[in-house]
Amino acid sequence: MIKRHRPQIATRKQPQQARSAELVEAILQAAAQVLAEEGATRFTTGRVAEKAGVSVGSLYQYFPNKAAILFRLQSDEWKETAGMLCRILENESKPPLDRLRELVHAFLRSECEEARMRVALNDAAPLYRDAPEAKQARATSDRAFEAFMRDLLPTASVDTRAVAADLITSTFSAVGSRFSETPRTQNEIKVYADAMADMFSAYVKDLGRH
């Protein structure tokens, strides 16, 4: 059996000084611009270095290849999304259905604002999506959502909550991706998010009755 070579996606070293941290940040900003403007197919370490105004050698001090840069961009996006998700879902001062509605609005806004970057990262995902680091990066969001589902459906069985969670998150992903393919106004996002939240609320209330 032939083993596929998986590119190294870990950074070579962490910046220890302010100047090094600024260099890494410049590289990441340049990478985001190249990815959004030119797409994954034209994304190269040379192009990123040129955009950042640094040498390729300086870039390689921190990122061994383009997969490492792409994974860092993706993992940063995961962390930002996970932080948003946790802040909303763990806010017990609001009823669960209100938290779900707030999450729908925040998620759709985020999808529309970052549509070009997300599409490019999805194109590049085969470089890193099966890596252990990728699974670990997604674990925080998964745990937060599991805990939220217990608040949302406290009397439902484990299996029912699991099906509901899968349906909601799958709908988030599919609908958010499709909706954000077209540039949207803030009002369009609000109207669509309200409709989506109403749909989820009706579904959850029906599960609660049964």
Beta strands, then each sheet from edge to edge (+ up, - down):
end
